Amino acid sequence: MSSTDDRVKQFTEFRQRMNQRILDEPNQVVRRFFALDTQTYQAGALDVKTKELMGLTASMVLRCDDCISYHVAQCKDAGVTREEMFEAFSVGLVVGGSIVIPHLRRAVDFLDQLEQGQTTAPGAHDHG
């Protein structure tokens, strides 16, 4: 297994394992927040593709690499093209400024890995 596979696999496995660990706790606030997140990204007045692009852009501005990787994968699964993804990256870069550039590098690297078909994306907004 290459280091490329390792990064995506480790991210996915850690996320799944820790989400389950967190949801095993009897804390209704955490459970409700996770449920709200799941509901937010379902199709409504805006389609899933648009919502995931919004999540990706916001994550870039907030400089959260885990969130960026997650939304890159979800965008890919929702049918977002590479060109559309780069437009979202551009918005995040303009809004967030040059401090976003290192996160942009990691986002593009993660996208490249997913496009090479070396691994699968993490599951959708299902925290259970």
N, CA and C of each residue as an Amber inpcrd file, in Angstrom:
protein
   384
   0.8510000  -1.1770000   0.0000000   0.0000000   0.0000000   0.0000000
   0.8950000   1.2370000   0.0000000   0.5800000   2.1820000  -0.8620000
   1.3880000   3.3950000  -0.9630000   1.0310000   4.3780000   0.1420000
   1.8920000   5.3750000   0.3220000   1.6050000   6.4030000   1.3270000
   0.3680000   7.1940000   0.9400000   0.0800000   7.2650000  -0.3590000
  -1.1310000   7.9250000  -0.8280000  -2.3510000   7.1870000  -0.3080000
  -2.3750000   5.8790000  -0.5010000  -3.4730000   5.0670000   0.0200000
  -3.5780000   5.2100000   1.5230000  -2.4300000   5.1980000   2.1780000
  -2.4080000   5.2700000   3.6310000  -3.0950000   6.5210000   4.1580000
  -2.8190000   7.6610000   3.5440000  -3.3830000   8.9210000   4.0510000
  -4.9050000   8.9040000   3.9920000  -5.4650000   8.5310000   2.8590000
  -6.9120000   8.5280000   2.7080000  -7.5280000   7.4400000   3.5900000
  -6.9020000   6.2720000   3.6020000  -7.4170000   5.1680000   4.4160000
  -7.3790000   5.5210000   5.8960000  -6.2700000   6.0850000   6.3480000
  -6.1520000   6.4640000   7.7560000  -7.1920000   7.5140000   8.1220000
  -7.3710000   8.4970000   7.2570000  -8.3670000   9.5440000   7.5030000
  -9.7590000   8.9270000   7.6420000 -10.1190000   8.0690000   6.7070000
 -11.4500000   7.4600000   6.6880000 -11.6680000   6.5690000   7.8990000
 -10.7040000   5.7090000   8.1930000 -10.8400000   4.7920000   9.3210000
 -10.8880000   5.5330000  10.6520000 -10.0330000   6.5340000  10.8240000
 -10.0290000   7.3070000  12.0700000 -11.3660000   8.0220000  12.2480000
 -11.8540000   8.6380000  11.1930000 -13.1240000   9.3620000  11.2660000
 -14.2560000   8.4230000  11.6660000 -14.3470000   7.2760000  11.0110000
 -15.4080000   6.3190000  11.3220000 -15.2950000   5.7940000  12.7520000
 -14.0840000   5.4290000  13.1420000 -13.8750000   4.8840000  14.4830000
 -14.2190000   5.9080000  15.5560000 -13.7590000   7.1260000  15.3880000
 -13.9900000   8.1390000  16.4130000 -15.4360000   8.6390000  16.4230000
 -16.0680000   8.7150000  15.2550000 -17.4860000   9.0750000  15.2490000
 -18.2940000   8.0560000  16.0380000 -18.0040000   6.7740000  15.8270000
 -18.7190000   5.7430000  16.5680000 -18.4200000   5.8480000  18.0580000
 -17.1740000   6.0650000  18.3910000 -16.7820000   6.2020000  19.8050000
 -17.5200000   7.3620000  20.4690000 -17.5860000   8.4850000  19.7660000
 -18.2650000   9.6690000  20.2940000 -19.7630000   9.4140000  20.4420000
 -20.3680000   8.7920000  19.4430000 -21.8130000   8.5420000  19.4930000
 -22.1920000   7.4580000  20.4960000 -21.2250000   6.6660000  20.9260000
 -21.4900000   5.6730000  21.9660000 -21.6940000   6.3140000  23.3320000
 -21.2530000   7.5490000  23.4800000 -21.4550000   8.2670000  24.7420000
 -22.9090000   8.7360000  24.8370000 -23.4540000   8.7520000  26.0310000
 -24.8660000   9.1440000  26.1790000 -25.0380000  10.6680000  26.2700000
 -24.5420000  11.3910000  25.2810000 -24.6350000  12.8470000  25.2870000
 -25.5590000  13.2860000  24.1550000 -26.7360000  13.7640000  24.5250000
 -27.7400000  14.1280000  23.5250000 -27.3570000  15.3670000  22.7120000
 -26.6110000  16.2880000  23.2940000 -26.2010000  17.4830000  22.5560000
 -25.3060000  17.0840000  21.3880000 -24.3240000  16.2300000  21.6440000
 -23.4280000  15.7750000  20.5850000 -24.2120000  15.0070000  19.5240000
 -25.0730000  14.1170000  19.9580000 -25.8650000  13.3340000  19.0010000
 -26.7460000  14.2320000  18.1400000 -27.3530000  15.2170000  18.7610000
 -28.2170000  16.1330000  18.0050000 -27.4130000  16.9650000  17.0190000
 -26.2210000  17.3840000  17.4110000 -25.3820000  18.1530000  16.4990000
 -24.9960000  17.2970000  15.2940000 -24.6010000  16.0580000  15.5380000
 -24.2490000  15.1540000  14.4370000 -25.4570000  14.9480000  13.5240000
 -26.6480000  14.7910000  14.1110000 -27.8670000  14.6220000  13.3070000
 -28.1520000  15.8790000  12.4790000 -27.9470000  17.0480000  13.0830000
 -28.1470000  18.3070000  12.3660000 -27.1970000  18.4040000  11.1740000
 -25.9400000  18.0140000  11.3770000 -24.9640000  18.0130000  10.2890000
 -25.4350000  17.1020000   9.1680000 -25.8920000  15.9150000   9.5060000
 -26.3760000  14.9640000   8.5050000 -27.5450000  15.5600000   7.7260000
 -28.4980000  16.1580000   8.4220000 -29.6730000  16.7370000   7.7740000
 -29.3190000  17.9330000   6.9040000 -28.3550000  18.7190000   7.3360000
 -27.9760000  19.9290000   6.6050000 -27.5040000  19.6230000   5.1980000
 -26.7990000  18.5360000   5.0110000 -26.2140000  18.2200000   3.7090000
 -27.1210000  17.3660000   2.8230000 -28.3580000  17.1380000   3.2550000
 -29.3140000  16.4350000   2.3950000 -29.9170000  17.4200000   1.4030000
 -30.3760000  16.9020000   0.2920000 -30.9900000  17.7550000  -0.7320000
 -32.2150000  18.4540000  -0.1690000 -32.3480000  19.6940000  -0.5380000
 -33.4980000  20.5150000  -0.1650000 -33.6730000  21.5480000  -1.2570000
 -33.8240000  22.8190000  -0.8750000 -33.8810000  23.8930000  -1.8700000
 -32.5690000  23.9290000  -2.6580000 -31.4820000  23.5710000  -1.9880000
 -30.1800000  23.4190000  -2.6480000 -29.8870000  21.9310000  -2.7860000
 -29.2800000  21.5540000  -3.8970000 -28.9290000  20.1460000  -4.0770000
 -27.6700000  19.7960000  -3.2790000 -27.4110000  18.5180000  -3.1540000
 -26.2700000  18.0230000  -2.3770000 -24.9570000  18.5650000  -2.9290000
 -24.8250000  18.5930000  -4.2220000 -23.6010000  19.0740000  -4.8630000
 -23.2920000  20.5150000  -4.4270000 -24.2850000  21.3760000  -4.4670000
 -24.1000000  22.7740000  -4.0670000 -23.7370000  22.8740000  -2.5910000
 -24.4270000  22.1250000  -1.7590000 -24.1490000  22.1630000  -0.3250000
 -22.7370000  21.6890000  -0.0130000 -22.2870000  20.6470000  -0.6980000
 -20.9280000  20.1540000  -0.4580000 -19.8830000  21.1650000  -0.9260000
 -20.1430000  21.8400000  -2.0420000 -19.2270000  22.8920000  -2.4880000
 -19.1670000  24.0270000  -1.4650000 -20.3110000  24.3580000  -0.8850000
 -20.3350000  25.3900000   0.1590000 -19.5320000  24.9220000   1.3800000
 -19.7170000  23.6660000   1.7570000 -18.9660000  23.1150000   2.8790000
 -17.4730000  23.1220000   2.6150000 -17.0920000  22.8070000   1.3830000
 -15.6810000  22.8070000   1.0040000 -15.1040000  24.2160000   1.1000000
 -15.7990000  25.1850000   0.5520000 -15.3070000  26.5650000   0.5790000
 -15.1950000  27.0720000   2.0130000 -16.2090000  26.8270000   2.8190000
 -16.1650000  27.2630000   4.2170000 -15.0210000  26.5880000   4.9620000
 -14.8110000  25.3150000   4.6990000 -13.7260000  24.5870000   5.3670000
 -12.3670000  25.1400000   4.9870000 -12.2250000  25.5580000   3.7320000
 -10.9530000  26.1610000   3.3010000 -10.7220000  27.4760000   4.0320000
 -11.7570000  28.3080000   4.1100000 -11.6220000  29.5970000   4.7890000
 -11.3050000  29.3840000   6.2690000 -11.9060000  28.3720000   6.8680000
 -11.6580000  28.0690000   8.2840000 -10.3600000  27.2910000   8.4920000
  -9.7460000  26.8360000   7.4030000  -8.4520000  26.1470000   7.4140000
  -8.4850000  24.8510000   8.2360000  -9.5180000  24.0630000   8.0010000
  -9.6530000  22.7690000   8.6730000  -9.3420000  21.6650000   7.6670000
  -8.1420000  21.1060000   7.7390000  -7.7270000  20.0940000   6.7620000
  -8.6120000  18.8540000   6.7830000  -9.0330000  18.3990000   7.9620000
  -9.9300000  17.2420000   8.0050000 -11.2370000  17.5490000   7.2830000
 -11.7850000  18.7380000   7.5370000 -13.0380000  19.1330000   6.8930000
 -12.8480000  19.2860000   5.3900000 -11.7430000  19.8620000   4.9880000
 -11.4550000  20.0280000   3.5590000 -11.3900000  18.6640000   2.8810000
 -10.6320000  17.7470000   3.4490000 -10.5230000  16.4040000   2.8580000
 -11.8850000  15.7390000   2.7740000 -12.6420000  15.8500000   3.8410000
 -13.9660000  15.2460000   3.8670000 -14.8440000  15.8110000   2.7530000
 -14.8760000  17.1430000   2.6250000 -15.7350000  17.7620000   1.6200000
 -15.2140000  17.5440000   0.1960000 -13.9200000  17.4430000   0.0140000
 -13.3860000  17.0840000  -1.3070000 -13.9520000  15.7220000  -1.7030000
 -13.8980000  14.7690000  -0.8010000 -14.4080000  13.4280000  -1.0870000
 -15.9150000  13.4490000  -1.3270000 -16.6470000  14.1990000  -0.5170000
 -18.0970000  14.2650000  -0.6930000 -18.4650000  14.9730000  -1.9940000
 -17.7130000  16.0060000  -2.3390000 -17.9400000  16.6860000  -3.6180000
 -17.7360000  15.7190000  -4.7710000 -16.6580000  14.9590000  -4.7080000
 -16.3760000  13.9890000  -5.7650000 -17.5220000  12.9850000  -5.8710000
 -17.9890000  12.4820000  -4.7420000 -19.0980000  11.5260000  -4.7450000
 -20.3970000  12.1520000  -5.2580000 -20.5620000  13.4650000  -5.0430000
 -21.7790000  14.1610000  -5.4920000 -21.7090000  14.5460000  -6.9690000
 -20.5940000  14.2300000  -7.6350000 -20.4770000  14.5030000  -9.0550000
 -19.8560000  15.8420000  -9.4050000 -19.2210000  16.4800000  -8.4360000
 -18.5490000  17.7460000  -8.6980000 -17.3280000  17.4650000  -9.5750000
 -17.1890000  18.2360000 -10.6370000 -16.0470000  18.0580000 -11.5370000
 -14.8010000  18.7220000 -10.9510000 -13.6780000  18.3710000 -11.4850000
 -12.4140000  18.9870000 -11.0540000 -12.4640000  20.5020000 -11.2930000
 -13.0080000  20.9060000 -12.4270000 -13.1140000  22.3390000 -12.7300000
 -14.0040000  23.0560000 -11.7060000 -15.1160000  22.4480000 -11.3550000
 -16.0010000  23.0390000 -10.3390000 -15.3070000  23.1090000  -8.9850000
 -14.5560000  22.0630000  -8.6610000 -13.8480000  22.0410000  -7.3920000
 -12.8260000  23.1820000  -7.3400000 -12.1180000  23.3930000  -8.4390000
 -11.1260000  24.4740000  -8.4650000 -11.7860000  25.8480000  -8.3780000
 -13.0000000  25.9870000  -8.8760000 -13.7060000  27.2550000  -8.6870000
 -14.0400000  27.4520000  -7.2130000 -14.4460000  26.3910000  -6.5340000
 -14.6920000  26.4880000  -5.0890000 -13.3900000  26.7880000  -4.3520000
 -12.2990000  26.1430000  -4.7590000 -10.9880000  26.4540000  -4.1620000
 -10.6630000  27.9340000  -4.3440000 -10.9770000  28.4610000  -5.5210000
 -10.6850000  29.8690000  -5.8140000 -11.4590000  30.8000000  -4.8840000
 -12.7300000  30.4860000  -4.6610000 -13.5300000  31.3070000  -3.7520000
 -12.9420000  31.2460000  -2.3460000 -12.5990000  30.0480000  -1.8930000
 -11.9900000  29.9060000  -0.5710000 -10.6930000  30.6710000  -0.4510000
  -9.8970000  30.6580000  -1.4870000  -8.6230000  31.3680000  -1.4880000
  -8.8370000  32.8790000  -1.4550000  -9.7630000  33.3830000  -2.2520000
 -10.0190000  34.8240000  -2.2730000 -10.5990000  35.2960000  -0.9390000
 -11.5260000  34.5420000  -0.3880000 -12.1390000  34.9340000   0.8810000
 -11.1540000  34.7850000   2.0350000 -10.4010000  33.6880000   2.0310000
  -9.5050000  33.3980000   3.1540000  -8.1290000  34.0210000   3.0460000
  -7.7000000  34.3610000   1.8500000  -6.3830000  34.9660000   1.6630000
  -5.2790000  33.9380000   1.5150000  -4.0620000  34.4410000   1.4430000
  -2.9100000  33.5850000   1.1480000  -2.6520000  32.5280000   2.2210000
  -3.1800000  32.7230000   3.4180000  -2.9860000  31.7170000   4.4690000
  -3.6800000  30.3920000   4.1130000  -4.5880000  30.4290000   3.1410000
  -5.2940000  29.2280000   2.6930000  -4.4250000  28.3680000   1.7660000
  -3.3690000  28.9260000   1.2020000  -2.5670000  28.2130000   0.2020000
  -2.0670000  26.8460000   0.6900000  -1.5250000  26.7070000   1.9030000
  -1.1000000  25.3560000   2.3180000  -2.2640000  24.3620000   2.3570000
  -3.4380000  24.8410000   2.7010000  -4.6200000  23.9700000   2.7500000
  -5.0940000  23.6300000   1.3410000  -4.9300000  24.5650000   0.4230000
  -5.2310000  24.3170000  -0.9790000  -4.3240000  23.2100000  -1.5150000
  -3.0530000  23.2590000  -1.1570000  -2.1150000  22.2100000  -1.6080000
  -2.5760000  20.8350000  -1.1390000  -2.9400000  20.7380000   0.1360000
  -3.3750000  19.4500000   0.6720000  -4.7080000  19.0200000   0.0580000
  -5.5810000  19.9730000  -0.2250000  -6.8640000  19.6480000  -0.8620000
  -6.6460000  19.0660000  -2.2520000  -5.7800000  19.6760000  -3.0280000
  -5.5030000  19.1980000  -4.3780000  -4.8200000  17.8300000  -4.3180000
  -3.9230000  17.6450000  -3.3690000  -3.2670000  16.3420000  -3.2070000
  -4.3070000  15.2680000  -2.8810000  -5.2300000  15.5730000  -1.9890000
  -6.2790000  14.6170000  -1.6140000  -7.1660000  14.3180000  -2.8120000
  -7.5390000  15.3590000  -3.5750000  -8.3500000  15.1700000  -4.7720000
  -7.6120000  14.2950000  -5.7760000  -6.3420000  14.5600000  -5.9890000
  -5.5410000  13.7330000  -6.9080000  -5.5780000  12.2720000  -6.4940000
  -5.4450000  12.0230000  -5.2040000  -5.4640000  10.6430000  -4.7040000
  -6.8010000   9.9830000  -4.9870000  -7.8800000  10.7010000  -4.7390000
  -9.2050000  10.1350000  -4.9890000  -9.4270000   9.8930000  -6.4780000
  -8.9780000  10.8150000  -7.3100000  -9.1660000  10.6730000  -8.7510000
  -8.3330000   9.5360000  -9.3290000  -7.2260000   9.2350000  -8.7110000
  -6.3870000   8.1360000  -9.1850000  -7.0110000   6.7850000  -8.8600000
  -8.1200000   6.8280000  -8.1080000  -8.8370000   5.6070000  -7.7930000
  -8.0990000   4.6930000  -6.8480000  -7.1500000   5.2660000  -6.1140000
  -6.3510000   4.4380000  -5.2330000  -7.0730000   4.1010000  -3.9340000
  -8.1580000   4.7660000  -3.6990000  -8.8730000   4.5430000  -2.4570000
 -10.2890000   5.0250000  -2.6000000 -11.0890000   4.7660000  -1.6040000
 -12.4800000   5.2210000  -1.6330000 -12.6470000   6.3750000  -0.6640000
 -13.6510000   7.1530000  -0.9150000 -13.9470000   8.3100000  -0.0780000
 -14.6000000   7.8730000   1.2220000 -14.5020000   8.7160000   2.2450000
 -15.2060000   8.4120000   3.4830000 -16.7090000   8.4550000   3.2510000
 -17.4590000   7.7510000   4.0860000 -18.9010000   7.7540000   3.9580000
 -19.4960000   9.1360000   4.0950000 -20.6870000   9.3080000   3.5670000
 -21.3470000  10.6030000   3.6030000 -21.6370000  11.0350000   5.0300000
 -22.4110000  12.0740000   5.1690000 -22.6970000  12.6710000   6.4710000
 -23.5150000  11.7260000   7.3360000 -22.9830000  10.5820000   7.5700000
 -23.5910000   9.6030000   8.4460000 -22.6240000   9.3750000   9.5730000
 -22.9840000   9.8380000  10.7430000 -22.0640000   9.8220000  11.8650000
 -22.1790000   8.5550000  12.6990000 -23.0610000   7.6880000  12.3150000
 -23.2330000   6.4820000  13.1020000 -22.4870000   5.3140000  12.5600000
